[in-house]
Amino acid sequence: MTNTTGTKTVQQPLLAIDNLNVSFSTPRGVVDVVRDVSLALAPGKALALVGESGSGKTVTARTLVGLNAANARVSADRLDVLGRDAARLSERQWRRLRGKDIGYVLQDALVSLDPLRTVGQEIDEALRAHGIRGRDERQERVYAALRDAGIPDPEVRARQRSGELSGGLRQRALIAQATVLDPQLVIADEPTTALDATVQAQILELLAGLKEQGRGLIFISHDLAVVSHLADEIAVMQHGRIVESGRGRRGAGQPAPRVHAPADRCRALRGGQGHPALGRPAGLRDLTAHTGLGLLRGRTGTGGPQPREDLRLPGRLASHRGGRRLLHSPARQDAGHRR
């Protein structure tokens, strides 16, 4: 989005949000879920919303596409989405924006695709909803969207249902569905969750490509290490508020902002490296987190239709120092600890 003044071109933000508040009316009273959130996003930039489960990330994202529940109360000093005052948009106006101007990659690819319809039918629905009537044209656009999302043999995959695809292909299909109409803004909600490290890297590369095409990208995750390589700006959410923000490695060539986490928050450990006291267990491909229960959870293997094996490595948590948790005793790395 650009405005030209004389000979100077001014780039307009895709998002300009000041003091967004979202609450829900419940039988027990009003629950505040998002509080005083301010965000801005320019074309060709990526903004990451990071935080633990329940911190308000998804509610914030759904507000930006007009998908909050009927009992939601939304207020903001400013809520501009693609140059429109989103607080005043009707449901009919939101339907015109969603898909065409704003692409939304839903959370959890395993359940977000209809198991009774083919992938091609899922993507075709967005084209029909926005007035593209020619069947041959829609079919070609479906194939092109799948191809652009890195799915091989799109003519074959378009005829398959979600249960016939691996986790990585399901995630790519959701991205194809969100981008088939070439939206200016793409919101991806936890697009790498439950994927192994190899497929995560492929999905991140795909999302980075969308940004390089000039689209704005909002990336929602619980994993700072993942988003720091993709995001220009990072906002950390906790209890509905942005508690810390900073520039990502893409934006400044610097590490992501450090989070001073409470004692019960998982701390992400990426790349299968683990804690120095543990080393790298044999066969571990994607060490995801160690939790307040004192268990390190990992995953073996790479993407595919077969379920992967989980690893649990026992260990006791030491004191919380300098934003890091330390394990007292090293865990044995033999196969007898696999469950």
FENMO-V825359 format. One line per field, one symbol per residue. psi: psi as a letter, one per 40 degrees, with the letter a starting at -180 (. if undefined). A space follows every 10 residues. Layout:
psi=???
//
This chain:
psi=hihhhbehhh hiidhhhhfh hhihhideah hhdhhfhhii hiieihhhhi iiheeedddd dddeeffiid eihhiidhgh hfeigdeehi dddddddhdd dhhhhiigdd eehheeiidd dddddddddf ehdhdddddd ddddddddef hifdddddei ideeiidddd dddddddded efidhhhhhf eeheiidddd dddddddddd ddeeiihhhh iehddddded idihhhihfe iheiiihidd defiiiihhg iidehihhhi efdaidddah ihehdghdii ieefhhhiii aaiieiiihi hhhiihhaih hfeiiihdhi iifieeeh.
//
